[in-house]
Amino acid sequence: MSTKVGILFPGQGAQYVGMEKELVTNFPWTRLVYEEASEAIKTNLFKLCQDGPSSDLRLTQNGQPSILTTSYAWFQVLRRELDFVPDAGAGHSLGEYTALLAAGAMELSEAVRLVRERGERMQTAVPVGAGKMAAVIGLADDLVQKLCEKATEGDSIVVPVNFNAPGQVVIAGHTAAVERAEAISKAKNPPELAARKIIALDVSAPFHSPLMAPVVESFGPALDAISWQTPRFGIVFNVDAKFRTEPDIPVLLKQQVDHPVRWVASMRTLLNAGIETFVEPGPSNVLAGLMKRIDRNAKMIGVESLEGISELEALLKEKR
């Protein structure tokens, strides 16, 4: 059997209080993964995942290292229990760092320090209340682009930033511009720009928009300081949806900060490369939901429980 298996890592928003329970209950040694990550940033990530509160876990500088550590711990379970090595991988925004970590491009301590600093810098790049994000549902990509262009006035901008699934695009920018886009769509003026719904997102900064440009310069030195290693498996990167086996990692991660996440195109790159099954280790199985809208024929295995591990084990036995 020649089934190729890819691995996908979730981004911010996948976190929830208690997301470590199934992992550590069944594989107590994974507590050491949390301890190593916690020591690197002087924050008790295990306690944060276990007890929250959710308001603290939702903060970018906390949520990002917590999701990365939990996803990586599940990946380590797959490696130890099943000797699993994916044929290719990708990660949604923050998840791209987890993919690089899983591929051996950096160490866990380096990864959690990077995403903590990234989260802090992205959080403070725009004053609270000055930026906003919203999900546009039921509108084609080109019409979302037109909606943003119509809502942009002078220096008050809004742009598409996450192409998550067909008919599901996240926009971001200045608060006033995002709200103008909402108003234009709601007023159905013009009619073709009327979305089925627009949902304001519970985030405090316009991630992946041009408003994040200052972060590129301030965060760049931290990326350049890592002794990057060649990934053990190829990765499709958010910024251009291209598959790379020997990537210029700092350049791509700098571009990712203020460029859109091209998730649909990234998934199609993997599908076109012959990936038939995708494994999603980590909380919430968010990416499985997106994949259903991208390609219903793709098989998704969510790994945040023993059931997911058993399903992958059965698949790998067939593959061998």
BELRA-V956816 format. One record per pair of residues at least 12 apart in sequence whose ideal C-beta (glycine too) atoms are under 8 Angstrom apart, sorted by the first residue. I is the first residue (numbers start at 1). J is the second residue. Records with the same first field share a line. If there is no record, write none. Layout:
BEGIN
I = J, J
END
This chain:
BEGIN
1 = 318, 319, 320
2 = 319
3 = 276, 277, 315, 318, 319
4 = 87, 88, 273, 274, 275, 276, 277
5 = 84, 86, 87, 275, 276, 277, 278, 279, 312, 315, 316, 319
6 = 86, 87, 88, 89, 90, 270, 275, 277, 278, 279
7 = 75, 86, 88, 89, 90, 99, 102, 233, 278, 279, 280, 281
8 = 89, 90, 91, 92, 95, 99, 278, 279, 280, 287, 291
9 = 68, 71, 89, 90, 91, 92, 95, 96, 98, 99, 102, 280, 281, 282
10 = 67, 71, 91, 92, 94, 95, 280, 282, 283, 284, 286, 287
11 = 67, 91, 92, 93, 94, 95, 261, 286
12 = 60, 63, 64, 67, 93, 94, 203, 207
13 = 63, 284, 286
14 = 67, 282, 283, 284, 286
15 = 49, 57, 58, 63, 66, 67, 70, 283, 284
16 = 54, 57, 283, 284
17 = 49, 50, 51, 52, 53, 54, 57
18 = 49, 50
19 = 49, 66, 70, 283, 284, 304
20 = 34, 46, 49, 50, 70, 73
21 = 50
22 = 304, 305, 306
23 = 70, 73, 74, 77, 304
24 = 46
26 = 306
27 = 73, 77
30 = 73, 76, 77
31 = 46
33 = 69, 72, 73, 76, 108
34 = 46, 49, 69, 73
36 = 108, 109
37 = 65, 68, 69, 108, 109, 112
39 = 109
40 = 108, 109, 110, 112, 113
41 = 65, 112, 113, 116
43 = 62, 65, 116
45 = 65, 66, 69, 112
48 = 62, 66
49 = 66, 69, 70
58 = 202
59 = 119, 123
60 = 119, 120, 122, 123, 203, 204, 205
61 = 116, 119, 120, 123
62 = 119
63 = 119
64 = 94, 115, 116, 118, 119
65 = 112, 115, 116, 119
67 = 94, 95, 98, 282, 283
68 = 94, 97, 98, 101, 111, 112, 115
69 = 108, 112
70 = 282, 283
71 = 95, 98, 281, 282, 283
72 = 98, 101, 102, 108, 111
74 = 281, 282, 303, 304
75 = 98, 102, 281
77 = 281, 303, 309
78 = 279, 281, 303, 309, 312
81 = 309, 313
82 = 309, 312, 313, 316
84 = 279, 312, 316
85 = 232, 233
86 = 233, 279
87 = 233, 275
88 = 233, 234, 235, 236, 243, 270, 273, 275
89 = 102, 103, 233, 234, 235, 236
90 = 235, 236, 237, 238, 266, 267, 270
91 = 235, 238
92 = 238, 261, 263, 286, 287
93 = 162, 207, 208, 238, 256, 261
94 = 115, 118
95 = 282, 287
96 = 235, 237, 238, 253, 256
97 = 111, 114, 115, 118, 253
98 = 111, 282
99 = 235
100 = 231, 235, 249
103 = 231, 232, 233, 235
104 = 229, 231, 232
105 = 228, 229, 230, 231, 249
106 = 226, 227, 228, 229
110 = 226
113 = 222
114 = 222, 223, 226
117 = 219, 222
118 = 215, 219, 222, 257
121 = 215, 218, 219
122 = 205, 207, 212, 215, 257
123 = 204, 205
125 = 205, 211, 212, 214, 215
126 = 205, 206, 211, 212
128 = 204
129 = 175
130 = 174, 175
131 = 172, 173, 174, 175, 204, 205, 206, 209, 211
132 = 172, 173, 174, 175, 178, 179, 200, 201, 206
133 = 161, 170, 171, 172, 178, 200, 201, 203, 206, 207
134 = 170, 171, 172, 178, 181, 182, 198, 199, 200, 201
135 = 164, 168, 169, 170, 171, 198, 199, 201
136 = 168, 169, 170, 171, 181, 185, 195, 198
137 = 167, 168, 195, 196, 197, 198, 199
138 = 167, 195, 196, 197
139 = 167, 169, 185, 193, 194, 195, 196
140 = 166, 167
141 = 160, 163, 169
143 = 192, 193
144 = 160, 169, 171, 195
145 = 160
146 = 193
147 = 171, 181, 184, 185, 193, 195
148 = 160, 171, 173, 177, 181
150 = 181, 184, 193
151 = 177, 178, 180, 181, 184
152 = 173, 177
153 = 177, 180
155 = 174
156 = 173, 174, 176, 177, 180
157 = 173, 174, 177, 209, 210, 211
158 = 171, 172, 173, 174, 177, 178, 180, 181, 209
159 = 171, 172, 173, 209, 210, 260
160 = 260
161 = 206, 207, 208, 209, 260, 261
162 = 208, 260, 261, 263
163 = 260, 261, 262, 263, 264, 265
164 = 261, 263, 264, 290
165 = 263, 264, 290, 293, 294
166 = 264, 293, 294
167 = 196, 293
168 = 290, 293
170 = 201
172 = 206, 207, 208, 209, 211
173 = 206, 209, 210, 211
174 = 206, 211
178 = 200, 206
181 = 198
182 = 198, 200
185 = 198
186 = 198
208 = 256, 257, 258, 259, 260, 261
209 = 258
210 = 258
211 = 258
212 = 257, 258
213 = 257, 258
215 = 257, 258
216 = 254, 255, 257, 258
219 = 254, 257
220 = 250, 254
223 = 249, 250, 253, 254
224 = 250
226 = 249, 250
228 = 249, 250
230 = 245, 246
231 = 245, 247
235 = 247
236 = 266, 269, 270
237 = 252, 256, 266
238 = 256, 259, 260, 261, 262, 263, 266
239 = 252, 255, 256, 259, 260, 262
240 = 262
241 = 262, 265, 266, 268, 269
242 = 269
243 = 269, 270, 273
263 = 290
264 = 294
267 = 290, 291, 294, 295, 298
268 = 294, 295
271 = 295, 298
275 = 298
276 = 298, 299
277 = 298, 299, 300, 301, 315
278 = 291, 298, 299, 300, 301
279 = 301, 303, 308, 312
280 = 300, 301, 302, 303
281 = 303, 304, 308
282 = 303, 304
283 = 304
284 = 304
285 = 300, 302, 304
287 = 300
288 = 300, 302
301 = 315
END
